[in-house]
């Protein structure tokens, strides 16, 4: 994988909150798959820009 690649990020069983106070809750055992694009290599992680935003934030760090 490399910067610019399209990826699917699966988020499961947690509450996500953004700096603007927006929240998405995913119940225990549930998951959500969100498309994104790799925008930066952080060494052991990728910075991915998601196709959705939560409280104005749309990036997440994902382990390689």
SVG drawing of the C-alpha trace seen along z (x, -y; Angstrom):
<svg xmlns="http://www.w3.org/2000/svg" viewBox="-25 -22 33 31">
<polyline fill="none" stroke="black" stroke-width="0.4" points="0.0,0.0 1.1,-3.6 0.0,-7.2 -2.9,-7.8 -4.3,-4.3 -8.0,-3.9 -8.8,-1.8 -11.8,-0.6 -11.6,-1.2 -13.7,1.0 -14.6,-0.6 -16.2,1.6 -17.8,1.5 -17.0,-2.0 -18.1,-5.6 -16.3,-8.1 -16.3,-11.7 -14.9,-14.7 -13.6,-18.0 -16.9,-19.7 -18.9,-17.4 -20.4,-15.2 -20.6,-11.5 -21.3,-8.1 -22.0,-5.1 -21.4,-1.6 -22.9,1.0 -20.9,3.9 -20.5,6.5 -21.4,4.0 -19.2,2.5 -19.1,-0.2 -17.0,-0.1 -15.9,-3.6 -14.0,-4.3 -11.0,-6.5 -7.6,-7.4 -4.1,-7.1 -2.8,-10.6 0.4,-10.2 2.9,-7.6 3.5,-7.9 6.0,-5.0 4.1,-2.2 0.7,-3.8 -1.1,-5.4 -3.1,-8.6 -6.3,-8.0 -8.8,-10.7 -12.3,-9.2 -15.2,-9.9 -17.2,-11.0 -16.5,-13.5 -17.3,-13.3 -17.5,-16.7 -15.6,-18.2 -12.7,-15.7 -12.3,-13.2 -8.9,-11.6 -7.9,-8.5 -4.6,-6.8 -4.6,-3.1 -2.0,-0.5 -0.1,0.8"/>
</svg>
